[in-house]
Amino acid sequence: MSFGPVEAIVIVVIVLVIFGAGRLTGVGKALGQGLREFRQEASVKPDGDETTDNSSDGEATPTSTSSDDKNS
């Protein structure tokens, strides 16, 4: 089973009929943005280290206290 130019043209025509030419640019933009985010996440170190740049020194960041704790 091969995927040739005729099949590609048929798929493009079906996509144009479903989405319309005006919405096709928005769909392409959303698809490109999704792929870009996927590549960024895939390039993150796979060692499971989920620290941010702010806490890279190993110290825990203090949590904020609510106003109820201050008044007690």
Distance bins in CASP14 RR format, pairs under 12 A and 6 or more apart:
PFRMAT RR
TARGET T0000
AUTHOR 0000-0000-0000
RMODE 2
METHOD distances of the structure
MODEL  1
1 7 0 0 0 0 1 0 0 0 0 0 0
2 8 0 0 0 0 0 1 0 0 0 0 0
3 9 0 0 0 0 0 1 0 0 0 0 0
3 10 0 0 0 0 0 1 0 0 0 0 0
3 11 0 0 0 0 1 0 0 0 0 0 0
4 10 0 0 0 0 1 0 0 0 0 0 0
4 11 0 0 0 0 0 1 0 0 0 0 0
5 11 0 0 0 0 0 1 0 0 0 0 0
5 12 0 0 0 0 0 1 0 0 0 0 0
6 12 0 0 0 0 0 1 0 0 0 0 0
6 13 0 0 0 0 0 1 0 0 0 0 0
7 13 0 0 0 0 0 1 0 0 0 0 0
7 14 0 0 0 0 0 1 0 0 0 0 0
8 14 0 0 0 0 0 1 0 0 0 0 0
8 15 0 0 0 0 0 1 0 0 0 0 0
9 15 0 0 0 0 0 1 0 0 0 0 0
9 16 0 0 0 0 0 1 0 0 0 0 0
10 16 0 0 0 0 0 1 0 0 0 0 0
10 17 0 0 0 0 0 1 0 0 0 0 0
11 17 0 0 0 0 0 1 0 0 0 0 0
11 18 0 0 0 0 0 1 0 0 0 0 0
12 18 0 0 0 0 0 1 0 0 0 0 0
12 19 0 0 0 0 0 1 0 0 0 0 0
12 20 0 0 0 0 0 1 0 0 0 0 0
12 21 0 0 0 0 0 1 0 0 0 0 0
12 24 0 0 0 0 1 0 0 0 0 0 0
13 19 0 0 0 0 0 1 0 0 0 0 0
13 20 0 0 0 0 0 1 0 0 0 0 0
13 21 0 0 0 0 0 1 0 0 0 0 0
13 24 0 0 0 0 0 1 0 0 0 0 0
14 20 0 0 0 0 0 1 0 0 0 0 0
14 24 0 0 0 0 0 1 0 0 0 0 0
15 21 0 0 0 0 0 1 0 0 0 0 0
15 22 0 0 0 0 0 1 0 0 0 0 0
15 23 0 0 0 0 0 1 0 0 0 0 0
15 24 1 0 0 1 0 0 0 0 0 0 0
15 27 0 0 0 0 1 0 0 0 0 0 0
15 28 0 0 0 0 0 1 0 0 0 0 0
15 31 0 0 0 0 0 1 0 0 0 0 0
16 22 0 0 0 0 1 0 0 0 0 0 0
16 23 0 0 0 0 1 0 0 0 0 0 0
16 24 1 0 0 1 0 0 0 0 0 0 0
16 25 0 0 0 0 0 1 0 0 0 0 0
16 27 0 0 0 0 0 1 0 0 0 0 0
17 23 0 0 0 0 0 1 0 0 0 0 0
17 24 0 0 0 0 0 1 0 0 0 0 0
18 24 0 0 0 0 1 0 0 0 0 0 0
18 27 0 0 0 0 1 0 0 0 0 0 0
19 25 0 0 0 0 1 0 0 0 0 0 0
19 26 0 0 0 0 1 0 0 0 0 0 0
19 27 1 0 1 0 0 0 0 0 0 0 0
19 28 0 0 0 0 1 0 0 0 0 0 0
19 30 0 0 0 0 0 1 0 0 0 0 0
19 31 0 0 0 0 0 1 0 0 0 0 0
20 26 0 0 0 0 0 1 0 0 0 0 0
20 27 0 0 0 0 1 0 0 0 0 0 0
21 27 0 0 0 0 0 1 0 0 0 0 0
22 28 0 0 0 0 0 1 0 0 0 0 0
22 29 0 0 0 0 0 1 0 0 0 0 0
23 29 0 0 0 0 0 1 0 0 0 0 0
23 30 0 0 0 0 0 1 0 0 0 0 0
24 30 0 0 0 0 0 1 0 0 0 0 0
24 31 0 0 0 0 0 1 0 0 0 0 0
25 31 0 0 0 0 0 1 0 0 0 0 0
25 32 0 0 0 0 0 1 0 0 0 0 0
26 32 0 0 0 0 1 0 0 0 0 0 0
26 33 0 0 0 0 1 0 0 0 0 0 0
27 33 0 0 0 0 0 1 0 0 0 0 0
27 34 0 0 0 0 0 1 0 0 0 0 0
28 34 0 0 0 0 1 0 0 0 0 0 0
28 35 0 0 0 0 1 0 0 0 0 0 0
28 36 0 0 0 0 0 1 0 0 0 0 0
29 35 0 0 0 0 0 1 0 0 0 0 0
29 36 0 0 0 0 0 1 0 0 0 0 0
30 36 0 0 0 0 0 1 0 0 0 0 0
30 37 0 0 0 0 0 1 0 0 0 0 0
31 37 0 0 0 0 0 1 0 0 0 0 0
31 38 0 0 0 0 0 1 0 0 0 0 0
32 38 0 0 0 0 1 0 0 0 0 0 0
32 39 0 0 0 0 1 0 0 0 0 0 0
33 39 0 0 0 0 0 1 0 0 0 0 0
33 40 0 0 0 0 0 1 0 0 0 0 0
34 40 0 0 0 0 1 0 0 0 0 0 0
34 41 0 0 0 0 1 0 0 0 0 0 0
34 42 0 0 0 0 0 1 0 0 0 0 0
35 41 0 0 0 0 0 1 0 0 0 0 0
35 42 0 0 0 0 0 1 0 0 0 0 0
36 42 0 0 0 0 0 1 0 0 0 0 0
36 43 0 0 0 0 0 1 0 0 0 0 0
37 43 0 0 0 0 0 1 0 0 0 0 0
37 44 0 0 0 0 0 1 0 0 0 0 0
38 44 0 0 0 0 0 1 0 0 0 0 0
41 50 0 0 0 0 0 1 0 0 0 0 0
44 50 0 0 0 0 1 0 0 0 0 0 0
44 51 0 0 0 0 0 1 0 0 0 0 0
44 52 0 0 0 0 0 1 0 0 0 0 0
45 51 0 0 0 0 0 1 0 0 0 0 0
49 55 0 0 0 0 0 1 0 0 0 0 0
49 56 0 0 0 0 1 0 0 0 0 0 0
49 58 0 0 0 0 0 1 0 0 0 0 0
50 56 0 0 0 0 0 1 0 0 0 0 0
51 57 0 0 0 0 1 0 0 0 0 0 0
51 58 1 0 0 1 0 0 0 0 0 0 0
51 59 0 0 0 0 0 1 0 0 0 0 0
51 60 0 0 0 0 0 1 0 0 0 0 0
51 61 0 0 0 0 0 1 0 0 0 0 0
52 58 0 0 0 0 0 1 0 0 0 0 0
52 61 0 0 0 0 1 0 0 0 0 0 0
53 61 0 0 0 0 0 1 0 0 0 0 0
54 60 0 0 0 0 0 1 0 0 0 0 0
54 61 1 0 0 1 0 0 0 0 0 0 0
54 62 0 0 0 0 0 1 0 0 0 0 0
55 61 1 0 1 0 0 0 0 0 0 0 0
55 62 0 0 0 0 0 1 0 0 0 0 0
63 69 0 0 0 0 0 1 0 0 0 0 0
64 70 0 0 0 0 0 1 0 0 0 0 0
65 71 0 0 0 0 0 1 0 0 0 0 0
65 72 0 0 0 0 0 1 0 0 0 0 0
66 72 0 0 0 0 1 0 0 0 0 0 0
END
